[in-house]
Structures are given as C-alpha cells and as structure tokens.
Amino acid sequence: MKATIFYFTMSGNTELAAKEVAEATGAPLVRLFADPPYTIDDIDWTHPYARCTREHKDHSLMPRVKPFDVDIAPLDTVFIGFPIWWHEEPAIIRAFLTTYHDLLKGKNIYPFCSSYSSPVSEADASLTKDFPDLNWKVGLRLPGSQTAIKKWMER
Ligand SMILES: Cc1cc2nc3c(=O)[nH]c(=O)nc-3n(C[C@H](O)[C@H](O)[C@H](O)COP(=O)(O)O)c2cc1C
C-alpha cells in the first residue's frame, strides 16, 4: 500500500486522530491549510454569516488549499481526516477533493473524522453525494483503537 494521510484541523483533535492512523499504517502525514486561514470568528457556527456557516449553506464556496509538497499520483490509498462541521466535512475538504479530483480518481479513499458527537456517516453521505465518482471507503470516527483502525482498512 502506498498511502498518505491528509488532514485538516483547527484545535488539534483531528491531528491526534491522524497520528493514530499514521501509527496503524506507517503512512506519512500532510496537514492541509486553507488560504487564507480560518480565524476564530470564521468558525463561529452560532453566527449565521460566519465563513463556516456560509460555506456549509453553499457548497460552491470553498477556500483555496495551500499548496503542499506531496505527489498524489503514485499513491493507491488516501486517508482524509477532518473535524465534523455542521454535520459534514468542512469546505476545505471539498476544496481539496475538487482541486485534486482527477489525481484522486481510482484511489481508495478512507475518510476519518473527529467530532463532538456526530457520527462520520453524515460526512460519508455528503462526500459520496458531492464526489460520486471517487472510490469512497466507509468512514471512521476517531479516537479509536489501533485494532479498530486496522479492521477499518480491511473493509
Ligand atoms: C464550525 C464548527 C461546526 C461544528 N459542527 C459540529 C457538528 O455538527 N457535530 C459535532 O459533533 N461536532 C461539531 N463541531 C465540533 C468539532 O467537530 C470537534 O470539536 C472536532 O473534534 C474539532 O476538531 P479539530 O480539533 O481537529 O479542529 C463543530 C465545530 C466547529 C468549529
């Protein structure tokens, strides 16, 4: 398996999750950043006009993904980690999937999330709806055990 773990985090929970996946797989980690970066005001989900709220309501609104120094082409497996925002993936994940769509086609894509309480199935539904031609595996909500992560990868 030639894999890389891409992840986005604001407050560090998804980074811990990504490190769990790295421990189980040995795959390298690549942190995704929005350009311009999200501020604390941008992620105030109680505000109807906050950036996160606008991007949730209109999926055509996406940030740019700050370029990273990794070649996606030779990978066969891509892990994508994110916090659940508004019961789905944040817009930067949609931006990543849109920007690198052609390169991601045909690869096994494993989404994982951290969240306060929402299950990953809500993001699974949103991702497969927006990107139906990508090869989605069922997602995993972390933290979890190394055994659970290894089982997940066998699906
Ligand atoms: C804008 C925003 C929306 C969120 N929406 C949800 C949600 O719908 N369901 C949930 O369980 N948690 C929600 N959360 C909580 C985050 O998913 C949770 O704190 C996550 O672990 C943060 O990950 P991070 O530390 O990697 O940024 C939301 C957080 C933010 C900032």
The ligand as an SDF file (V2000), in Angstrom:
LIG
                    3D

 31 33  0  0  0  0  0  0  0  0999 V2000
  -17.8720   25.3260   12.7710 C   0  0  0  0  0  0  0  0  0  0  0  0
  -17.9590   24.0900   13.6140 C   0  0  0  0  0  0  0  0  0  0  0  0
  -19.0370   23.2400   13.4520 C   0  0  0  0  0  0  0  0  0  0  0  0
  -19.1190   22.0440   14.1900 C   0  0  0  0  0  0  0  0  0  0  0  0
  -20.1810   21.1960   13.9520 N   0  0  0  0  0  0  0  0  0  0  0  0
  -20.2280   20.0180   14.6350 C   0  0  0  0  0  0  0  0  0  0  0  0
  -21.2860   19.0860   14.3810 C   0  0  0  0  0  0  0  0  0  0  0  0
  -22.1700   19.3010   13.5390 O   0  0  0  0  0  0  0  0  0  0  0  0
  -21.2910   17.9210   15.0940 N   0  0  0  0  0  0  0  0  0  0  0  0
  -20.3290   17.6300   16.0500 C   0  0  0  0  0  0  0  0  0  0  0  0
  -20.3900   16.5700   16.6530 O   0  0  0  0  0  0  0  0  0  0  0  0
  -19.3080   18.4920   16.2830 N   0  0  0  0  0  0  0  0  0  0  0  0
  -19.2440   19.6720   15.6160 C   0  0  0  0  0  0  0  0  0  0  0  0
  -18.2040   20.5480   15.8550 N   0  0  0  0  0  0  0  0  0  0  0  0
  -17.1580   20.1440   16.8130 C   0  0  0  0  0  0  0  0  0  0  0  0
  -15.9150   19.5860   16.1150 C   0  0  0  0  0  0  0  0  0  0  0  0
  -16.2420   18.5950   15.1450 O   0  0  0  0  0  0  0  0  0  0  0  0
  -14.9640   18.9200   17.1260 C   0  0  0  0  0  0  0  0  0  0  0  0
  -14.6750   19.7890   18.1750 O   0  0  0  0  0  0  0  0  0  0  0  0
  -13.6850   18.4600   16.4180 C   0  0  0  0  0  0  0  0  0  0  0  0
  -13.0800   17.4200   17.1820 O   0  0  0  0  0  0  0  0  0  0  0  0
  -12.6860   19.5980   16.2210 C   0  0  0  0  0  0  0  0  0  0  0  0
  -11.5840   19.0820   15.5280 O   0  0  0  0  0  0  0  0  0  0  0  0
  -10.1920   19.8430   15.4400 P   0  0  0  0  0  0  0  0  0  0  0  0
   -9.6620   19.9610   16.8660 O   0  0  0  0  0  0  0  0  0  0  0  0
   -9.3370   18.9430   14.6090 O   0  0  0  0  0  0  0  0  0  0  0  0
  -10.3980   21.1790   14.8200 O   0  0  0  0  0  0  0  0  0  0  0  0
  -18.1160   21.7330   15.1520 C   0  0  0  0  0  0  0  0  0  0  0  0
  -17.0450   22.6190   15.3320 C   0  0  0  0  0  0  0  0  0  0  0  0
  -16.9590   23.7930   14.5840 C   0  0  0  0  0  0  0  0  0  0  0  0
  -15.7920   24.7240   14.7920 C   0  0  0  0  0  0  0  0  0  0  0  0
  1  2  1  0
  2  3  1  0
  2 30  2  0
  3  4  2  0
  4  5  1  0
  4 28  1  0
  5  6  2  0
  6  7  1  0
  6 13  1  0
  7  8  2  0
  7  9  1  0
  9 10  1  0
 10 11  2  0
 10 12  1  0
 12 13  2  0
 13 14  1  0
 14 15  1  0
 14 28  1  0
 15 16  1  0
 16 17  1  0
 16 18  1  0
 18 19  1  0
 18 20  1  0
 20 21  1  0
 20 22  1  0
 22 23  1  0
 23 24  1  0
 24 25  2  0
 24 26  1  0
 24 27  1  0
 28 29  2  0
 29 30  1  0
 30 31  1  0
M  END
$$$$
